[in-house]
């Protein structure tokens, strides 16, 4: 959207799980920062089945990237080539720098899903939607300058868009993403996608989509998320058990999501140069904890009880304020 607000931030995020267990995520962050208007950052993480991790991250100023306001088309250049583009149902994601190259072809099975707005107007300054609720994905990758491409198996994913108008750490305490896609029942692929934001007034706003076979179930209200099994990791409290109850006009959803195997802890600051780290001190930090999940849920709509049970991907993001604090001048 490229807003003028000095605290404007916009996130275009992509998450994928492939049939061999490969996990891939990428985030385009656009925003206004001190001395940097409409700057863009790309952070990308490829985690292979043997747990090896390849990280790609770059930043570019206004004159070294482009954005089409009418269509999804984000392109970063000047020695790199990061490109996200498409229109329902076909999209593509191509990431390339000296570290690695990743090319993905994406097909969205459903159109974009806009989520309900918070009741508190102040919390409307963080708005989230699924611009691609459920992708089928194929692709390939190679490391460094090696031109020998490695094909990825089929996979699934989703695209998330978040618009932030304000200082993030003054608006939200955490973000949660749940992507349950690998159903244990091969004949009935029931899946769940959930996003959740804990606002500074301690009101949690959650959104849930269910996929029961080829049917999308939405419209959930009265979503209650109970966070349990708190684990201390990298000085943050990370919940590893999520008890869920939610209701829509047709039925009731109940059950649990467990964080099991840890994929990674990702903090962008850990991958910056010394100069970049000094600059980053004036911004809030996003501590990303990524796990394999197991989901065990039941959706009862009176006429039919559907079981959702399987594995997938979960992310808990703890937001901490800037480490740099301005010194207050003493009045004389």
NORFEN-V314103 format. One record per residue. N is the residue number from 1. PHI is phi as a letter, one per 30 degrees, with the letter a starting at -180 (* if undefined). Layout:
BEGIN
n:N phi:PHI
n:N phi:PHI
END
This chain:
BEGIN
n:1 phi:*
n:2 phi:h
n:3 phi:d
n:4 phi:c
n:5 phi:e
n:6 phi:d
n:7 phi:c
n:8 phi:d
n:9 phi:b
n:10 phi:b
n:11 phi:c
n:12 phi:c
n:13 phi:c
n:14 phi:b
n:15 phi:b
n:16 phi:b
n:17 phi:b
n:18 phi:c
n:19 phi:d
n:20 phi:c
n:21 phi:j
n:22 phi:d
n:23 phi:c
n:24 phi:b
n:25 phi:b
n:26 phi:b
n:27 phi:b
n:28 phi:c
n:29 phi:c
n:30 phi:c
n:31 phi:a
n:32 phi:c
n:33 phi:b
n:34 phi:e
n:35 phi:i
n:36 phi:b
n:37 phi:c
n:38 phi:h
n:39 phi:d
n:40 phi:b
n:41 phi:b
n:42 phi:c
n:43 phi:b
n:44 phi:b
n:45 phi:b
n:46 phi:c
n:47 phi:c
n:48 phi:d
n:49 phi:e
n:50 phi:d
n:51 phi:i
n:52 phi:d
n:53 phi:b
n:54 phi:c
n:55 phi:c
n:56 phi:b
n:57 phi:a
n:58 phi:b
n:59 phi:b
n:60 phi:b
n:61 phi:d
n:62 phi:e
n:63 phi:d
n:64 phi:b
n:65 phi:a
n:66 phi:b
n:67 phi:b
n:68 phi:c
n:69 phi:d
n:70 phi:d
n:71 phi:b
n:72 phi:d
n:73 phi:a
n:74 phi:c
n:75 phi:b
n:76 phi:c
n:77 phi:b
n:78 phi:i
n:79 phi:i
n:80 phi:b
n:81 phi:b
n:82 phi:c
n:83 phi:b
n:84 phi:c
n:85 phi:a
n:86 phi:k
n:87 phi:b
n:88 phi:e
n:89 phi:c
n:90 phi:c
n:91 phi:b
n:92 phi:b
n:93 phi:b
n:94 phi:b
n:95 phi:b
n:96 phi:a
n:97 phi:b
n:98 phi:d
n:99 phi:d
n:100 phi:a
n:101 phi:b
n:102 phi:b
n:103 phi:b
n:104 phi:b
n:105 phi:c
n:106 phi:b
n:107 phi:b
n:108 phi:d
n:109 phi:d
n:110 phi:b
n:111 phi:d
n:112 phi:e
n:113 phi:b
n:114 phi:d
n:115 phi:c
n:116 phi:d
n:117 phi:d
n:118 phi:d
n:119 phi:d
n:120 phi:d
n:121 phi:e
n:122 phi:d
n:123 phi:d
n:124 phi:d
n:125 phi:d
n:126 phi:b
n:127 phi:b
n:128 phi:b
n:129 phi:b
n:130 phi:c
n:131 phi:d
n:132 phi:b
n:133 phi:d
n:134 phi:a
n:135 phi:c
n:136 phi:c
n:137 phi:b
n:138 phi:b
n:139 phi:l
n:140 phi:a
n:141 phi:a
n:142 phi:b
n:143 phi:c
n:144 phi:h
n:145 phi:d
n:146 phi:d
n:147 phi:c
n:148 phi:d
n:149 phi:d
n:150 phi:c
n:151 phi:d
n:152 phi:c
n:153 phi:d
n:154 phi:d
n:155 phi:a
n:156 phi:b
n:157 phi:a
n:158 phi:a
n:159 phi:c
n:160 phi:c
n:161 phi:c
n:162 phi:b
n:163 phi:c
n:164 phi:b
n:165 phi:b
n:166 phi:k
n:167 phi:d
n:168 phi:e
n:169 phi:d
n:170 phi:c
n:171 phi:c
n:172 phi:b
n:173 phi:c
n:174 phi:a
n:175 phi:b
n:176 phi:b
n:177 phi:b
n:178 phi:b
n:179 phi:b
n:180 phi:c
n:181 phi:b
n:182 phi:c
n:183 phi:d
n:184 phi:d
n:185 phi:c
n:186 phi:d
n:187 phi:d
n:188 phi:b
n:189 phi:d
n:190 phi:c
n:191 phi:b
n:192 phi:b
n:193 phi:b
n:194 phi:b
n:195 phi:b
n:196 phi:a
n:197 phi:b
n:198 phi:c
n:199 phi:d
n:200 phi:d
n:201 phi:d
n:202 phi:i
n:203 phi:c
n:204 phi:c
n:205 phi:c
n:206 phi:b
n:207 phi:b
n:208 phi:b
n:209 phi:b
n:210 phi:c
n:211 phi:b
n:212 phi:c
n:213 phi:i
n:214 phi:c
n:215 phi:c
n:216 phi:c
n:217 phi:c
n:218 phi:b
n:219 phi:i
n:220 phi:d
n:221 phi:b
n:222 phi:h
n:223 phi:d
n:224 phi:c
n:225 phi:c
n:226 phi:c
n:227 phi:c
n:228 phi:b
n:229 phi:h
n:230 phi:d
n:231 phi:b
n:232 phi:d
n:233 phi:b
n:234 phi:h
n:235 phi:i
n:236 phi:b
n:237 phi:c
n:238 phi:c
n:239 phi:d
n:240 phi:c
n:241 phi:b
n:242 phi:b
n:243 phi:c
n:244 phi:b
n:245 phi:b
n:246 phi:a
n:247 phi:b
n:248 phi:b
n:249 phi:d
n:250 phi:c
n:251 phi:a
n:252 phi:b
n:253 phi:c
n:254 phi:b
n:255 phi:k
n:256 phi:b
n:257 phi:b
n:258 phi:c
n:259 phi:d
n:260 phi:c
n:261 phi:d
n:262 phi:d
n:263 phi:d
n:264 phi:a
n:265 phi:c
n:266 phi:b
n:267 phi:b
n:268 phi:e
n:269 phi:e
n:270 phi:d
n:271 phi:c
n:272 phi:c
n:273 phi:d
n:274 phi:e
n:275 phi:d
n:276 phi:d
n:277 phi:d
n:278 phi:d
n:279 phi:d
n:280 phi:d
n:281 phi:d
n:282 phi:d
n:283 phi:c
n:284 phi:d
n:285 phi:c
n:286 phi:c
n:287 phi:c
n:288 phi:c
n:289 phi:c
n:290 phi:c
n:291 phi:b
n:292 phi:d
n:293 phi:b
n:294 phi:b
n:295 phi:c
n:296 phi:b
n:297 phi:b
n:298 phi:b
n:299 phi:c
n:300 phi:c
n:301 phi:c
n:302 phi:i
n:303 phi:d
n:304 phi:a
n:305 phi:c
n:306 phi:c
n:307 phi:c
n:308 phi:c
n:309 phi:b
n:310 phi:l
n:311 phi:b
n:312 phi:l
n:313 phi:b
n:314 phi:b
n:315 phi:b
n:316 phi:c
n:317 phi:c
n:318 phi:c
n:319 phi:c
n:320 phi:c
n:321 phi:d
n:322 phi:e
n:323 phi:d
n:324 phi:c
n:325 phi:b
n:326 phi:d
n:327 phi:d
n:328 phi:d
n:329 phi:d
n:330 phi:d
n:331 phi:d
n:332 phi:c
END
